[in-house]
Structures are given as structure tokens and as C-alpha cells.
Amino acid sequence: MTGQGWELVGAPNARDLGGLVGADGRRVRVGQLIRTPALGRLTDEDLPVLAKLGPACVVDLRDASEITVAPEDRFAGEPRVVCLPVHDAEHPVFTYVSAVLLGHDLNAYAELARQGTAGAMAAIYRWFVTGESARVGFAEAVRLASRPENLPLLYHCSAGKDRTGWLTVILLTALGVDEAAIRADYLRNNELTDSLRAVIVEAMRRRNPELDVDAVLPVLEVRAEYLDAGYAEVRRVHGSFDAYLRDGLGLTDSHLRALRAQLLE
């Protein structure tokens, strides 16, 4: 269990952000912000759980090229689905993560492995701050979360850890949650997906006995250094996270007030 009264077997790192302490000591409302990986691996037993969560809106941060090769998302009910692709073809990490998750041939990514996947992951987090589709997608997701008709809001990418993780950083920071609590939620991904990571690595080893595990693990994990790279880029480009919210993402005082009004108790 994740300590929240529910779990999704096919999405082990899914969790409710409710209960975290935000601005003025007000807690994030339970059952309103749900972060998950892609929903294509949900089991039949997961669907009643998802139905109880009852998302009104599902935000998908994947590109069409990722969606078409992945198992079709499974839903309970008929939530509004909004695709906000945060993707850059110049960064092969996105397709590499999908390829690893889906068990595809990784030979095409040999050069990436040689360059160092941990460094590539840190570069992705810097791109989250400055990339055009990242700024557009993340900003629109926050605006969606600020409107009551979209709540509960569920959001995901492929693995539910990087794009989903950075959007969580944005939402929780905007809600006034402190950085230590945000970091703890971000890093929880590793404990929640420990068994899944082991299964993926073992399956990859069976297909390729010469697998370089050190080149694969960085894309299956979250690491403090990735988050630090994003925060450092925010400071470098904007000076502060508040300036990033306003200047980088174009969020207004009205957007931020509405977000807090809807999502803080």
C-alpha cells in the first residue's frame, strides 16, 4: 500500500498528493491531484479503484509517438482526456524510456548509453524549465488544475516519474508546499517501483545477456541530482521559482489564487 488507502497494481507509483502542507498551513485536498504512470498496464482489479478516484480530467504528457506504441490507457468512466505533449525529438531520452518500459530493442540508443544516461537525464530536467513544449504543457496543466470542472485531476507521462515528477514540483510549489516535502514525494518513486525495476532489468538481461545495467538504471530511477538540475536551471534562468511560475510559465496571480482556492483546504 502507498499509505493513502488505495493502490493501483498496474501503476505502483500512483499516488494522491492530498495531505501535504501548503500555504498558510493549509493542506492539499485529498483526492484532487493524482499522479500516475501511463494507464495502459492497469489490471481489471485496478479499474474499480480508479472509478472511486473518479478523475474528471486526465492530462497525458506523452507525445503521439509514445502513445501509439504503448498499451492503450484503461479508464473507469469517461474522463475528459487532454493531451499536452512535453517532448523534444532532440532529446532521445524520452523514446529511450518508452523503449525500456515496452521491452523494445535498445540498439538504437547505444550512443546515448556511451554518452551517459545519468547526464542525459539531468539535461532533460534543465530542458523542462526552458523547452517550449515543456513550458506550454506544464503551464496549461496548472491552469486546468485551477478550474473546478477538471477536479479530480489525474496526470501522467510514460513512467510517471520525470515529466509527471516535474509537473508535481510545479503544482506543489505553487500551492506553497515546502521543498523538503516536494523532494520526498519525488524520491518516493524509487521505493514504490523497486520490484518493477527489478523485473524490467531481469527481462532485459534475458534478452541481452551483455546488458549494461549502469546505462539503463538512470532512466528507470529518479535521482536527487536530476531534481537539483531542474532547480538550478530555474535559478539560472529566472532567479527564483516564483519568477519561473510567472515569467517562464506565464501563470498570473489569478491562476495561482484559483489553484490554491481549489486545492487547499
NUROTI-858590 format. One record per residue (C-alpha): residue in one letter; y, x, z. Coordinates in steps of 0.05 Angstrom, whole numbers, plus 5000, padded with zeros to 4 digits. Layout:
N
  code     v     u     w
     A     Y     X     Z
...
***
This chain:
265
  code     v     u     w
     M  5000  5000  5000
     T  5072  5021  4989
     G  5095  4993  5056
     Q  5130  4934  5023
     G  5077  4881  5028
     W  5053  4887  4956
     E  5026  4937  4906
     L  5010  4938  4832
     V  4945  4974  4819
     G  4964  4989  4747
     A  5033  5014  4767
     P  5022  5054  4831
     N  5094  5080  4836
     A  5125  5010  4831
     R  5169  4994  4889
     D  5223  4948  4917
     L  5289  4983  4934
     G  5304  4930  4985
     G  5317  4951  5057
     L  5355  5016  5042
     V  5421  5020  5079
     G  5482  5016  5034
     A  5557  5010  5042
     D  5584  4987  5110
     G  5513  4988  5139
     R  5492  4930  5094
     R  5421  4935  5068
     V  5398  4927  4997
     R  5369  4857  4989
     V  5294  4854  4988
     G  5261  4831  4924
     Q  5321  4840  4878
     L  5314  4910  4849
     I  5243  4931  4828
     R  5229  4998  4795
     T  5163  5008  4758
     P  5130  5047  4702
     A  5115  5011  4637
     L  5075  4948  4650
     G  5020  4957  4598
     R  4969  4981  4648
     L  4975  4923  4697
     T  4908  4893  4717
     D  4891  4819  4718
     E  4898  4823  4794
     D  4968  4851  4786
     L  4995  4791  4748
     P  4997  4742  4808
     V  5034  4796  4847
     L  5084  4804  4791
     A  5091  4729  4788
     K  5110  4727  4862
     L  5162  4781  4850
     G  5189  4735  4796
     P  5235  4781  4756
     A  5287  4742  4717
     C  5304  4803  4674
     V  5263  4864  4654
     V  5300  4925  4629
     D  5259  4972  4585
     L  5290  5042  4578
     R  5240  5065  4526
     D  5254  5077  4452
     A  5219  5035  4400
     S  5177  5096  4380
     E  5149  5098  4451
     I  5138  5023  4456
     T  5098  5017  4392
     V  5045  5068  4413
     A  5038  5043  4485
     P  4996  4986  4511
     E  5035  4921  4506
     D  5072  4904  4570
     R  5040  4848  4611
     F  5085  4797  4643
     A  5079  4738  4690
     G  5124  4682  4668
     E  5176  4692  4615
     P  5230  4740  4640
     R  5287  4760  4595
     V  5269  4829  4567
     V  5327  4875  4550
     C  5313  4940  4513
     L  5362  4995  4530
     P  5333  5057  4497
     V  5352  5121  4534
     H  5323  5170  4485
     D  5342  5230  4444
     A  5297  5257  4388
     E  5326  5326  4401
     H  5291  5326  4468
     P  5215  5325  4455
     V  5202  5316  4529
     F  5205  5240  4521
     T  5150  5238  4469
     Y  5111  5292  4506
     V  5109  5249  4569
     S  5085  5190  4529
     A  5033  5232  4494
     V  5006  5258  4560
     L  5003  5188  4590
     L  4968  5160  4529
     G  4918  5217  4520
     H  4945  5239  4453
     D  4935  5307  4420
     L  4985  5355  4452
     N  4981  5410  4399
     A  5047  5389  4370
     Y  5080  5407  4436
     A  5055  5478  4442
     E  5124  5506  4431
     L  5152  5463  4487
     A  5099  5488  4534
     R  5116  5560  4516
     Q  5190  5547  4529
     G  5174  5519  4597
     T  5167  5446  4612
     A  5200  5450  4680
     G  5263  5478  4648
     A  5259  5424  4595
     M  5255  5370  4648
     A  5317  5398  4683
     A  5352  5397  4615
     I  5334  5323  4607
     Y  5367  5306  4674
     R  5430  5341  4652
     W  5427  5301  4587
     F  5420  5237  4628
     V  5492  5250  4650
     T  5523  5267  4583
     G  5478  5238  4528
     E  5507  5180  4490
     S  5447  5133  4493
     A  5438  5151  4567
     R  5509  5133  4585
     V  5506  5068  4545
     G  5438  5047  4570
     F  5448  5064  4644
     A  5516  5031  4645
     E  5491  4966  4614
     A  5432  4965  4663
     V  5482  4968  4721
     R  5523  4912  4691
     L  5460  4870  4683
     A  5443  4882  4756
     S  5512  4859  4778
     R  5501  4789  4750
     P  5461  4737  4790
     E  5426  4707  4730
     N  5389  4773  4720
     L  5361  4778  4790
     P  5309  4796  4810
     L  5315  4853  4761
     L  5256  4898  4743
     Y  5268  4962  4705
     H  5222  5015  4676
     C  5211  5070  4626
     S  5143  5101  4608
     A  5122  5135  4673
     G  5174  5102  4717
     K  5199  5168  4746
     D  5253  5202  4704
     R  5297  5152  4667
     T  5276  5100  4718
     G  5290  5151  4773
     W  5360  5169  4748
     L  5378  5096  4740
     T  5356  5086  4812
     V  5402  5143  4833
     I  5460  5109  4797
     L  5446  5040  4826
     L  5435  5063  4898
     T  5496  5109  4896
     A  5538  5052  4871
     L  5511  5010  4928
     G  5532  5062  4979
     V  5463  5088  4997
     D  5466  5160  5022
     E  5439  5217  4982
     A  5384  5235  5030
     A  5353  5165  5025
     I  5361  5166  4949
     R  5327  5234  4945
     A  5270  5209  4990
     D  5257  5149  4945
     Y  5259  5193  4883
     L  5208  5243  4912
     R  5161  5187  4935
     N  5136  5183  4863
     N  5091  5244  4874
     E  5053  5215  4934
     L  5046  5148  4901
     T  5018  5177  4837
     D  4976  5233  4866
     S  4909  5201  4848
     L  4934  5180  4779
     R  4958  5251  4764
     A  4890  5280  4783
     V  4855  5230  4736
     I  4902  5247  4679
     V  4894  5322  4687
     E  4818  5317  4692
     A  4815  5274  4629
     M  4858  5324  4593
     R  4814  5381  4617
     R  4752  5346  4589
     R  4786  5340  4521
     N  4813  5411  4523
     P  4778  5460  4570
     E  4833  5511  4556
     L  4888  5464  4580
     D  4948  5498  4611
     V  4956  5454  4672
     D  5020  5490  4691
     A  5051  5465  4626
     V  5030  5393  4640
     L  5045  5383  4713
     P  5121  5388  4706
     V  5122  5325  4664
     L  5074  5287  4710
     E  5115  5301  4773
     V  5185  5292  4798
     R  5216  5354  4829
     A  5277  5365  4872
     E  5302  5415  4820
     Y  5306  5360  4767
     L  5348  5316  4811
     D  5391  5375  4830
     A  5403  5389  4756
     G  5429  5318  4747
     Y  5474  5321  4807
     A  5501  5389  4786
     E  5517  5363  4717
     V  5554  5304  4748
     R  5597  5352  4788
     R  5608  5399  4729
     V  5630  5345  4681
     H  5662  5293  4726
     G  5675  5327  4793
     S  5644  5271  4834
     F  5592  5216  4828
     D  5646  5163  4835
     A  5683  5192  4775
     Y  5617  5193  4736
     L  5607  5119  4751
     R  5677  5102  4727
     D  5691  5153  4672
     G  5622  5172  4649
     L  5591  5102  4651
     G  5654  5061  4644
     L  5640  5018  4705
     T  5701  4984  4733
     D  5719  4964  4804
     S  5700  4894  4785
     H  5630  4916  4763
     L  5619  4955  4827
     R  5645  4900  4872
     A  5599  4849  4837
     L  5539  4896  4844
     R  5550  4902  4919
     A  5563  4828  4927
     Q  5497  4810  4893
     L  5452  4865  4921
     L  5476  4880  4991
     E  5460  4833  5049
***
